[in-house]
Amino acid sequence: MTVAASRIGVFVAEDNRDLREAVCALIAAEPDMHVAGTAARVTELLDAMRTSPARVLVLDLDLHGESSVPALQSLRASLPELAVVIFSGSDRDALAPLQARVGRCEYAMKTGDAALLLAAIRRGAHG
């Protein structure tokens, strides 16, 4: 396996451009990760994930006022091996009912330490 193939491909779905770019820069600075795509809207996410080499999806639950939960359910059905990191401003406990609908997800708070997001991505990628 080549070094490029062993790097974790991460797709970032976040509607706030500044935050999306910051997360992408954070991922790009990690030697074991690369950005495999981005989306700001649910339709962009679904279209791009059809061909994305991403192993991990960092997902905001609200993309421009539209819930991304139905898209996540669809992606889970078509890409069961895709790991998901819910990237949210909500408390983790508030998201517990969601996991019953979409399956196992890692979690990182938008206001949290960047190292916690990176750790969640790695946990997701390595099961």
Beta strands, then each sheet from edge to edge (+ up, - down):
strand 1: 8-13
strand 2: 33-39
strand 3: 56-59
strand 4: 62-63
strand 5: 66-67
strand 6: 83-88
strand 7: 106-109
sheet 1: 2+ 1+ 3+ 6+ 7+
sheet 2: 4+ 5-
end
